[in-house]
Amino acid sequence: MNFRNGIFFLTLAFLQGAFLQGAFLQGAFLQGLLPFQTTPAFANASLDLGQAKTDGSVGEHINGYLQATGQNSSPQVQSLVTTVNQKRKAKYQSIAARRGTSLKAVEALAGKTAIQKTAPGRFVNLGSGWSKK
């Protein structure tokens, strides 16, 4: 065995160990070294609120919470809605406690404010179904 063959086998052994641990594959993917396309489901995994509002997947409801409009009820959209609404509810509860008012009152004011601030062309629900503002 010459020097080149030795380096080859050493490299191969290292890569096999790294593949077994997933380190090389993860590192190569993160650095963009693997030449494959992501699937649409994977690409939407990092759906953000602005994009979801722009494409009509979600809209503001008069109750102060985000809702899926039915345009795209994918798991990613549902996850986004759940995450945003959990944060909103925590914030609303904090405001209600600080101001000595009910959660319902804070939700109603937040809903009205969110709908007022919604950009034209995005979906809102005033309690009677979805419409574009």
Secondary structure, DSSP 8 states (H G I E B T S, - for coil): --HHHHHHHHHHHHHHHHHHHTHHHHHHHHTT-S-----HHHHGGG--HHHHHHTTSEEEETTSSEEE-SS---HHHHHHHHHHHHHHHHHHHHHHHHHT--HHHHHHHHHHHHHHHS-TTSEEESSS-EEE-
